[in-house]
Amino acid sequence: MLEEVVRESSLVPLERASGSASHPEPGQDKGRDNMTHHDKEKQKLVARIKRIRGQVDSIERSLTTGDDCADVLMLLANVRGGINSLMAEVLEDHIRLHLLSPEKAVDKPYELAEDLIDLVRAYLK
């Protein structure tokens, strides 16, 4: 379930992910000022993923050039921190937007608790 949230959160058209507002698609708002809060949050998540991708590329370069193991370990720790931070943000958004939504208020609290437990377990793996 968490993987689906991450996947959905990262699917933003390239034009919007890069912040290019000069050529909006038909039907899109012009400029970044008219973007919804949800769109801006997606852009932030995509920017984080791009930073993480850059860090992973840096690890690959370090390994192929034979950099010191301590340096590679530091780069790996940075990637792990970035992934953990991204997961925490997506998990928080999921809880706020889906588990605490008014539609879920009619569900049984036990089902809601089980959903949350499943998410936390997936996060801690």
N, C-alpha and C positions, 0 to 999 in steps of 0.2 A: 504494500500500500504506500509506504514512504517513497519507494522508487518511482511510483506513478506521479506523486506530487512533485518530486524533483524533476522528472521528465517534463511534466506539464509546465512547471515554472520556468524551465529553460527553453521552451519553445516560443521564441519571439522572433518575428521576421527580422532579417538581417538589417534592413534599413532602420528599423526602430531600435534594434539592439546597439547599433553603432551611433545612434543619436542624430542621424542624418534626417533633417526635416525639410530639406530643400526640394525633394521630389516625393511627396506623400502619395500613397496609392489612392485610387479613387475611393471616395467614401471615408477616408481617414481624415482626422483633424489635422490642420496645418499647425506646425510648431509644437514645441514641447510644453508650452503653457496650458494647452487644452487637453493634455493627457490625463487619464484618470490615475488615481492613487495606485490602483492595481497595476496599471501599465508601468508606472515609475518603479514599483517594487520589482516587477519582472526584469526591468532593465538593470536594476542593481544586482539582482541574482545572476543575470547573464554576464555582467561585468566581473563579478566574483569568479565565475566559472572560467572566464578568459584569463584572469590572473592566475588561477590554479593551473590552467593549461600551460601558461608561460613558465610557471615554476617546475612543472613536470618536464618540460622541454629542457630547462636548465639542468635538471638531474641527469637527463640523457646525455647532454653535452659533457657534464662532469665525469660521467662514467666512461664515455668514449675517449676523453682526453686524459684519463688516468689521474684525475684530481685526488687529493688526499681523502681518505675515508671519513675523517672527521667533518670535512666540508660537505661531503655527500650526505652524511647523517644529518647535518644541520639543515640542508635543503629538504630532506625527507620530512623532518620535523615541521618545517614551515608548511609543506603541502598538507600534512596531517592536520595541522592547526587550521588551515584554510578550509579543508573539507569539514572538519568538526564545526567550525563556525557557520558554514553554509548549511549543514544539516540542522543545526540548532535553530537557525532563522526559519528554514522551511518548516520544521516541526512546529515552531511557535505559530507561524502563520496558519498552518493546517489546523491546529487546535483552536485558534481564534476564529477562523473563517468557517470551519466545517463542524467541529465538535461543539462549539459554543453558539452555533447559529440558532435562531428562534425555531427553525424547523426541527432541530434535534431535541428541543425542550420537551417534546411529546414522547420521545423514545424513553425506554426504560433506563434508569441511571446505571444499571449493571452493564448494559450493552455499551453505554458511553464509556464507562470505566474500562471495560475490556478493550475497546478501541484504543484508548489512551495507553493502556499497558502494552498492547502490541506495538504501538508506535515507539514507546520508550525502549522496549527490548530491541527493536530494529535499530534504533539510534545507538544503543550501547554496544552492539556487536562489533 
